[in-house]
Amino acid sequence: MTAPVNFDFGAAQRVIDEIDRTRSMLTDQRGRRWSQGITIRGSWKGPYAVRFDGDRVRSDNDAQAVLNSLAALRSRVQDAIDRARADQRK
């Protein structure tokens, strides 16, 4: 007999779906921003070019940090789903 588990599987799956959509959108935007930055940068010289390059790298690193955090959150939610399903089978 399976034990009832008080866990909202639907809500957890909606969280995962939203994380996946957000990660996809951020990955797309990150790539477009990098490409646009290269195009805009062109043949700039001097301190503004150096500042722009630094800002572009920081922005890319920030986007990667957010993607990593979202991946970790997705993993935690999926683990909770898996544990709840396993508990129901007990």
C-alpha positions in Angstrom: 0.0 0.0 0.0 1.3 3.5 -0.8 1.4 6.1 1.8 -0.2 9.5 1.0 2.4 12.2 0.6 1.4 15.8 1.0 3.3 17.2 -2.0 2.0 19.3 -4.8 3.5 17.5 -7.8 1.8 19.8 -10.3 3.1 23.0 -8.6 6.6 21.5 -8.5 6.4 20.6 -12.2 5.3 24.1 -13.0 8.3 25.5 -11.2 10.6 23.2 -13.3 8.8 24.2 -16.5 9.3 27.9 -15.6 12.9 27.4 -14.7 13.4 25.7 -18.1 11.7 28.5 -20.0 13.7 31.1 -18.1 17.0 29.3 -18.7 16.3 29.0 -22.4 15.4 32.7 -22.7 18.5 33.8 -20.7 20.7 31.5 -22.8 19.3 33.0 -26.0 19.6 36.6 -24.7 23.2 35.9 -23.5 24.3 34.7 -26.9 22.6 37.6 -28.7 24.1 40.2 -26.3 27.6 38.7 -26.8 27.2 38.8 -30.6 25.8 42.3 -30.6 28.6 43.5 -28.3 31.2 42.2 -30.8 29.4 44.0 -33.6 29.1 47.2 -31.6 32.6 47.1 -30.4 34.0 47.2 -33.9 37.2 49.1 -34.1 36.8 51.1 -30.9 40.1 52.1 -29.3 41.0 53.7 -26.0 39.5 53.7 -22.5 35.8 53.4 -23.6 36.6 50.3 -25.6 38.4 48.8 -22.6 35.5 49.7 -20.3 33.0 48.3 -22.8 34.9 45.0 -23.0 35.0 44.7 -19.2 31.3 45.4 -19.0 30.5 42.8 -21.6 32.5 40.2 -19.9 31.0 41.0 -16.5 27.5 40.8 -18.0 28.3 37.4 -19.6 29.6 36.2 -16.3 26.6 37.4 -14.4 24.3 35.6 -16.9 26.2 32.4 -16.4 25.9 32.8 -12.6 22.2 33.1 -12.9 22.0 30.1 -15.3 24.0 28.1 -12.7 21.7 29.1 -9.9 18.6 28.2 -11.9 20.2 24.8 -12.8 20.8 24.2 -9.1 17.3 25.2 -8.1 15.9 22.9 -10.8 17.9 20.0 -9.5 16.6 20.6 -5.9 13.0 20.8 -7.1 13.5 17.6 -9.2 15.1 15.9 -6.2 12.1 16.8 -4.0 9.7 15.4 -6.7 11.7 12.2 -6.8 11.8 11.8 -3.0 8.1 12.4 -2.8 7.4 9.8 -5.4 9.7 7.3 -3.7 7.9 8.0 -0.4 4.6 7.3 -2.0 5.8 3.9 -3.2 6.7 2.9 0.4 
